[in-house]
Amino acid sequence: MFRQVFVRSLLSYVGLSCDTVEQMFPCLDQLISVHRALLRSFIVRQQLRPDRSVDDVGDLLVKQVSTGMRSSYADIVVIF
């Protein structure tokens, strides 16, 4: 669903072609999956406290960057 909304917006509002979007985001599904996992970890952290406040997310970011994000972003950087 998110992929459809994102791509449709780039096509309709920005005026990019399908080929351009594919070139810019060759592994979009993988990036969406990585960011969805990061969001889930933020939500879990938020639910740990009654007031839903979060004091620190550094460990979550380090974990994400050292695992899922590294390969996803490495693929994109190689293209550019």
PEDAFEN-V422223 format. One record per residue. N is the residue number from 1. RES is the residue in three letters. SS is DSSP state (H for helix, E for strand, - for the rest). Layout:
N	RES	SS
N	RES	SS
This chain:
1	MET	-
2	PHE	H
3	ARG	H
4	GLN	H
5	VAL	H
6	PHE	H
7	VAL	H
8	ARG	H
9	SER	H
10	LEU	H
11	LEU	H
12	SER	H
13	TYR	H
14	VAL	H
15	GLY	-
16	LEU	-
17	SER	-
18	CYS	H
19	ASP	H
20	THR	H
21	VAL	H
22	GLU	H
23	GLN	H
24	MET	H
25	PHE	-
26	PRO	-
27	CYS	-
28	LEU	H
29	ASP	H
30	GLN	H
31	LEU	H
32	ILE	H
33	SER	H
34	VAL	H
35	HIS	H
36	ARG	H
37	ALA	H
38	LEU	H
39	LEU	H
40	ARG	H
41	SER	H
42	PHE	H
43	ILE	H
44	VAL	H
45	ARG	H
46	GLN	H
47	GLN	-
48	LEU	-
49	ARG	-
50	PRO	-
51	ASP	-
52	ARG	-
53	SER	-
54	VAL	-
55	ASP	-
56	ASP	-
57	VAL	-
58	GLY	H
59	ASP	H
60	LEU	H
61	LEU	H
62	VAL	H
63	LYS	H
64	GLN	H
65	VAL	H
66	SER	H
67	THR	H
68	GLY	H
69	MET	H
70	ARG	H
71	SER	H
72	SER	H
73	TYR	H
74	ALA	H
75	ASP	H
76	ILE	H
77	VAL	H
78	VAL	H
79	ILE	H
80	PHE	-
